[in-house]
Amino acid sequence: MLLISLHSFSKGYAQDAAPEFTLIDIDGEEFSTADSKGTTVILTFVATRVITCKMQVFVLKNLSRYFGDDIIIVLIGISNDILWIGGDTDEQLRQFREDCGFGGIVARDTGGVAEYYNVTFIPTTFIIDQEGYIRNKHVGAIQADEPVLLQELQVIVPEFSSTAILLFATILGTLATAVRARRFCQQKDDRI
């Protein structure tokens, strides 16, 4: 299993139009960025072999609980060897979706979308606003205790209430504390 981890960074673009594409997802349904205008899209490029991609999906799942239909989350599995990690099949992506408990759109990159978006690292996440412009790009995993995506989406999706933001931040903080406690206990057990 390959583990790649970099600190996430964000850059506000707001002037770059997101390259439009159409893909068939792993359930045989068509997804097109052109059809998603009017809704914020979180586009994340993943590989099933990269553990930080699973961590990223967990963060995205929590966001979807609070934003509901105001956002569309799309996972695109790298389907060729452009990043030297091998490509994912539809079956591997189905298993990944099931393992992560993800209910959003999952598609294999059969159209070279990663190249259009200049993806050079996995995971890479783009936030595309309702008008089709790239507002932010994150390279690497976004940590559960960083409310970065939440803050960025609050700016883009203004109807999202501050009460829900506080609730979401509290949940992420609790999860981060639980992860740290688990690591501490594992380290303690390893010393015994």
N, C-alpha and C positions, 0 to 999 in steps of 0.2 A: 504494500500500500504506500502511495506517495503522499507525503505531507509537505505542503508548501504554505508558508505563512509570511505575510508582510503586513505591516501596519497599513490600515486603510487610510487613504487620503482623498480629499474631495476638492474638486475645482468647479466653481460655478461657470458654466458655459453660457447659457441663456441666449446665445446668438447663433449657435450651431444647430442647424436642422438635423434631426435624427434621420439616418438613412432608412428609407422605407423598405420593407420586405414582407414577403408572404411565405409562411411555412405550414406544412401539415404536421399537427402535433402527434404525439404517440398514440392518441386515440382515433386518429384518422380525421380530425376536424381541422379546418383551415383557420389560421390566425394571420391577420394582416395588421400592420401598424397603421395603415391608412384608415382602416375601419375603427381604430381605437381613439381617433381624434375626439376630444371632449372629455377624455378620461386620462388621468395620470398613469403612466406605465412604468413599472420597475422591471427592467430587463437585466437578468443576471446570467452570465455565461458560466457554466459549471462543467465539471468532469466527475464522474461517479467515483473515481479512484482517489480523489483529493478530499481528505477529511475536513478541511476548512470549508468546503462547499456545503457539507451537511450542516455545519455550524451556521453558515450563512442562511440556509433555508429555514432554520429554526427562527432566526431573527425576522425573516420575511413573513413567516407564518404568523407571528405575533402581530406584526404590522397589519396584516390583512384582517385580523379580528376586529381592529378598531376603525379601519378606514372602509371596510366593507366594499361596496360597489364603486367607491370613489377612486379606487386604484385597481389596476390589473397587474398581477405579478406573472412574469413569463420567465421560465428557466429554459435556457438553450444549452443543450449538451453538445460539447465539441465532438464532431463526427469524423474528424480526420486528425492527422498527426501534426498539425501546424505548431503545436506547443510541446511537442515531444513527449506527450503523456498518453498517446493512443486515443482512438476515438471510441465513443460510446454507441452501442446499438440501441434500438428502441426497447428491446427487452431489458437491457441494463438500466435504462432510464426509467422504465416502469418499476423495476425493483427499487431503484433509488427513491422514486416518488413514494412508494409504499413504505420503505424504511424510514423516510423523513415525515410521513404522514401529511404530505403536501397535497392540497386540493386544487392548486392553480394549473396554469397551462405549462406543459412540458413538451418541448420539441427538440428534435435532433437537427443540428445545423447542416442541412443538406444543400444550402444555397450560398455558402461562404459568407454568412452574416458576420461572423467573428472578424473576418478580414475587412469588411465594410466599416465596422466599428473600431478597427485597429486594436483588437484585443491581443495583448501580449502576455497576460498573466491570468491565472484562474484562482479564485473567482474574480470576476470583474462585473461591477454593477453600474447601470446607467439609470438615472431618473429622467424620464421624458415627460414634459408637461403636457397639458391639454391641447396645446397648439402644435405639438410635434417637435419641440425644441429640447435639446439635451440641457438639463439644468445642472446636473451633477454627475460625476463619475467617481467611483470608488474602486481602487485596485487593491486586491487582497480582501481578507475576511473582515467584516465589520463585527466588532466584539459586542456581545449581548449587553454589556454594561455601558456602552456608548450610545447615547440617544441621538446620534448623528442623523440617521435617516429620518427619525421622528421629527427632528427640528427642521430638516429640509422639506419634508412633506407638509409640515404645518404652514410653511410659507406658500407652497404650491396649492394645497387643498385648504383654503381658508375656512370652510365650514366645519373643519375638525375642531371640536371644542377643547378648551384648556383643561377641563375636568378629565377628559379621556387621555390627554397628554400626560397629566400627573399620574393617572392610573397605570398607563403603559410604562412610564419611567419607573414607577414603584415595582412593577412586575419584573422589569429588566434588572433592576437593582437587586431584587430578591434572588433572581436566577443567578446573577453573577456571584452573590454571596454564597449561594449553595454550591456553585462550581468550585469556588475557592476553598470552601470547607471540605468538599470531597477530595480535592487535591491534597490538602493538609493531612486528612485522615489516611490517604493512600501513602503519602510520604512517611507518616508515622508508622504504618504497618510494615513498610519496606525496611525500616530501621530495626524492627523487632526480630 
